[in-house]
Amino acid sequence: MDGFEANEGVIILAATNRKDVLDPALLRPGRFDRNVTVSNPDIKGREKILGVHARKTPLGPDVDLRIIARGSPGFSGADLANLVNEAALMAARVGRRFVTMEDFEAAKDKVMMGAERRSMVLTQDQKEKTAYHEAGHAVVGMKLPECDPVYKATIIPRGGALGMVVSLPEMDRLNWHKDECNQKLAMTMAGKAAEIIKYGEDHVSNGPAGDIQQASQLSRAMIMRWGMSDKVGNIDYAEAHEGYSGNTTGFSVSAHTKELIEDEVRLFIQNGYDRAYKILTEHKDEWERLAEGLLEYETLTGDEIERVMRGEPPHENGDDSDEDQGKGSVTAIPKAKPKKPTSEGGADGEMEPEPTA
């Protein structure tokens, strides 16, 4: 801080992830007057960060850190460190002495989608509803060109969800466009549309609760912050929604404006739902095939989803190899068990490693 003789020659550094709530007095010249924005790393930065964290981790010959960096857009440095640690744990659980790309894929699934809960017992009816729900997300996401490519679909319970469809952008996303947001809303509401098409409005479950929350957040951001609503206009209402930020005196929103905003939010979400309903109706055969494929295989990657939608087996040879069965679900047991003398004179690897559930 400037103006204190006792502190001459001392530089004070501070970090925050909520600059908007800081007292403006802290940011005056002579105080914290040098602002350095540290954003999430790009693909080159992620590759170098992975190299640093993987320096002490034995990597297999098939590991390509650039491929891992390409498949982890939006990851922070801490996320990448956690990814390397999780991959090492995946390899250790099956007795492998080095980390392979398969371990990194399983670790990425755990970081992005949550840990598998294979101990959860689901009835066949619950599995079927989950499969049709997630197949709806996947089909709509693959039919809309501005949606991020579908990375993986699963009906294995992960985290707090019974199933999940994950999309990954092909490159680092720096901004959003209105058409992209509208297509994302359609993909988000596709799960509820799928349940209503298959089972009717009276039998829709509470499964779309998370989808409705995401759609509401996105549509409110479009209307209240990004000026994408013609009726509301180019006015930032985010402060009134989020509360006093410390930079202005704040303001209130009239009852008429609140009603207008909520009407627009409802319209944006309804348009997304109608778009998803239309796509699923037009491509019902592909949607049904994908749902049946998820019921049979539980987890499918993007390429496998496309093959199943065409009525083909998910794997080119038509066989479910050990590697394909384990991909994204149960980590495969290594084919060879290297033996290493231990300090007691015995050999390591006498016991068969068991895949974790």
Buried (B, 14 or more C-beta within 10 A) or exposed (E): EEEEEEEEEEEEEEEEEEBEEBEEEBBEEEEBEEEEEEEBBEBEBBBEBBEEBBEEBEBBEEBEBEEBBBBBBEBBBEBBBBBBBBBBBBBEBBBBEBBBBBBBBBBBBBBBBBEBBBEEEBEEEBBBBBBBBBBBBBBBBBBBEBBBEBBBBBBBBBEEBBBBBBBBEEEBEEEBEEEBBBBBBBBBBBBBBBBBBBBEEEEBBEBBEBBBEBBBEBBBBBBBBBBBBEEBEEBEBBBBBEEEBBBEEEEEBEEEBBEBBEBBBEBBBBBBBEBBBEBBEEBEEBBBBBBBBBBEBBBBBBEBBBBBBEEBBBBEEEEEEEEBBBBBBBBBBBEEBEEEEEEEEEEEBEEEBEEEE
